[in-house]
Amino acid sequence: AVVSTQSTGDGGKFCEMRTASPDTKAMMYSGLSSEGDGRKAYLLKRKGKGPEEKFEYPLTSAQEVGWDIKEVSKTVESRPAYYGKSRIIRDTFFAQNGVM
């Protein structure tokens, strides 16, 4: 399912974004954006999805860092942040050498 493709230089193409479902696509052609239907409703529905649901793979390095954060956060005990360092960062990023 391809929404946007780019050439890889050797004649091949790779997919960037997953295609919307037929029901979601149909929203674009029903009603007017000025009334909250049509393209506006389509874009609002797509905006509600996370990058993991819209794209096949992370497109930027920032997306790579948080790509499966929902899965990782399920395995880590969550508590309020301590001095601005969230639990997930402290447990997975900082060295465990007793300094913290």
C-alpha positions as CSV (number, residue, x, y, z in Angstrom):
1,A,0.0,0.0,0.0
2,V,1.7,3.1,-1.2
3,V,0.8,6.8,-0.7
4,S,4.1,8.4,-1.4
5,T,7.0,6.8,-3.3
6,Q,10.4,8.1,-4.2
7,S,13.0,6.7,-6.6
8,T,16.0,4.9,-5.1
9,G,18.2,6.0,-8.0
10,D,18.4,2.5,-9.5
11,G,14.9,2.4,-10.9
12,G,13.4,0.9,-7.8
13,K,10.9,2.6,-5.4
14,F,10.4,2.4,-1.7
15,C,7.2,3.1,0.3
16,E,7.1,5.8,2.9
17,M,3.5,6.0,4.2
18,R,0.9,3.3,4.6
19,T,-2.4,3.8,2.7
20,A,-5.4,4.9,4.6
21,S,-8.3,2.4,4.9
22,P,-11.1,2.7,2.3
23,D,-13.5,4.1,4.9
24,T,-11.0,6.8,5.8
25,K,-10.3,7.6,2.1
26,A,-14.0,7.9,1.4
27,M,-14.2,10.6,4.0
28,M,-12.2,12.9,1.7
29,Y,-14.9,12.8,-1.0
30,S,-18.0,13.4,1.2
31,G,-18.9,16.9,2.4
32,L,-17.1,20.2,2.5
33,S,-14.0,21.0,4.5
34,S,-15.6,24.3,5.5
35,E,-18.3,22.3,7.3
36,G,-15.9,20.0,9.0
37,D,-16.3,17.2,6.5
38,G,-14.3,16.1,3.5
39,R,-10.5,16.8,3.5
40,K,-10.6,18.3,7.0
41,A,-12.3,15.3,8.5
42,Y,-9.8,13.0,6.7
43,L,-6.8,14.9,8.0
44,L,-8.1,15.0,11.6
45,K,-8.7,11.3,11.5
46,R,-5.2,10.6,10.1
47,K,-3.7,13.0,12.7
48,G,-5.0,10.8,15.5
49,K,-2.8,7.9,14.4
50,G,0.7,7.6,15.6
51,P,3.8,7.4,13.3
52,E,4.0,3.6,13.8
53,E,0.5,3.2,12.3
54,K,1.1,5.6,9.4
55,F,4.6,4.7,8.3
56,E,6.3,1.5,7.4
57,Y,9.6,2.5,9.1
58,P,11.0,5.6,10.9
59,L,11.9,8.3,8.4
60,T,14.1,10.5,10.7
61,S,16.6,9.8,13.4
62,A,14.2,11.4,15.9
63,Q,11.5,8.9,14.9
64,E,14.0,6.1,15.4
65,V,14.6,7.1,19.0
66,G,10.9,6.9,20.0
67,W,9.6,4.4,17.4
68,D,8.4,1.6,19.7
69,I,8.2,3.7,22.9
70,K,4.7,2.4,23.7
71,E,6.0,-1.2,23.8
72,V,9.1,-0.2,25.8
73,S,7.0,1.8,28.3
74,K,4.8,-1.2,29.0
75,T,7.8,-3.1,30.4
76,V,9.2,-0.3,32.6
77,E,7.7,0.8,35.9
78,S,6.5,4.4,35.5
79,R,6.6,7.0,38.2
80,P,6.6,10.8,38.1
81,A,9.8,12.4,36.8
82,Y,12.6,13.1,39.2
83,Y,14.4,16.4,38.4
84,G,13.1,16.3,34.9
85,K,14.6,12.9,34.0
86,S,11.8,10.6,33.0
87,R,11.9,7.0,34.1
88,I,12.2,5.6,30.6
89,I,15.2,7.7,29.8
90,R,16.9,7.1,33.1
91,D,16.5,3.3,32.9
92,T,17.5,2.9,29.2
93,F,19.9,5.7,28.4
94,F,22.0,6.5,31.5
95,A,24.8,4.2,32.6
96,Q,24.0,2.0,35.6
97,N,27.2,2.7,37.5
98,G,25.7,3.9,40.7
99,V,26.2,7.7,40.0
100,M,22.5,8.4,39.9
